[in-house]
């Protein structure tokens, strides 16, 4: 069976093969065939991607990127592979004789480059979570109302990040929207379970449910302190548990304090 | 006692000798056999990664009391591993009149503007049963998935917290184009008719996605 994605490639190959046949017939008479062969292999190498030499006894090629798919070919030691595409932890590769398949990251060990230098394809661990940008989603509870929070963050130093958060709370008779700008401090950024503290300010709007009571919508500035725990699941995914205490600077005599618990995850990039 | 000390000293000495011997051997052999080879890193950024999925879809969204309505939406996804992906959706639909409005001439519960429904959400999906299917002599990659998430639904001038769960089918036409068919249930609670009412809104949609 031929993967449909290779349809066009096969077409191209067929055209190429035909061209090659006529080309070879012409060139053979002029004793130029070896030169053409050389040209071909260098064009294979010059195509997009990274050429590696297999150092392990063999590497198996899968038909599609997934651990359960059929393995249809084994590339042997000292043969060359061209890596040209990735999806999650899978690499799409092409052998020198034109076989195209997928190889998992864990199989790409013991590689050499064409000059014989050992090549390293590191499997990133949670310790490589050094990306500056972060985007996440948290769900939780604020004074009995269910909430969700979308946030984006940027890491200025290993310890300090800035975050923009948008929280919406859905209570029985009201809707709350809170936008805030936070500063986040991680005292131990190299721990896998890393505690953090936040400090920030924002604006909270409370919309009373119009059907039930004709109450005024409120809009107050809020100051937020909080803390929590981040857990690096992989180098790209972080789980997060967070507690926030919002102090609403109301126009009334007393400021109002609102507590919020939430949990969720974020993706680093 | 003496023999114990002797033995200990001898073991220690032997260990030291062998350690230094080993160390010496290694450095000498190192120089001869494996010169200090520079390990080169593969720069993965040179490779085209296809983890981001972008697509559009169209289908039918049934909103309890408001009939079945055409829905159009867009999605943005990210494959985290070969098993898990996250996906954000933004969809919109125009709601029909309720049965009560249809049967009672002159009664309109919602204005035209309020009948416009917009939802957005973020969910986590898990790919199940990946495999190849065969059509003639061609093979296609495909998988089923379960997905669930939460978000916001906006209609009748109010926003409602909504969670959803569902599943679907992803058929890869090539490595980078896929056909998606989804069925989802959006659950939320509204008080449009006075009392709080929990409603389930079934959605079926179909679309194409591209991988970048």
Interface residues (C-beta under 8 A of the other chain):
Chain A: X1 X2 X3 X4 X5 X7 X48 X49 X50 X52 X63 X64 X65 X66 X67 X68 X69 X70 X83 X84 X85 X86 X87 X88 X89 X90 X91 X92 X111 X113 X117 X118 X119 X120 X121 X122 X137 X139 X146 X148 X150 X168 X170 X172 X175 X209 X210 X211 X212 X234 X236 X237 X267
Chain B: X37 X38 X39 X40 X41 X42 X43 X44 X46 X47 X48 X49 X50 X51 X78 X79 X80 X81 X82 X86 X122 X130 X131 X132 X134 X135 X137 X138 X139 X140 X141 X150 X151 X152 X157 X158 X159 X160 X161 X172 X173 X174 X175 X191 X192 X194 X196 X211
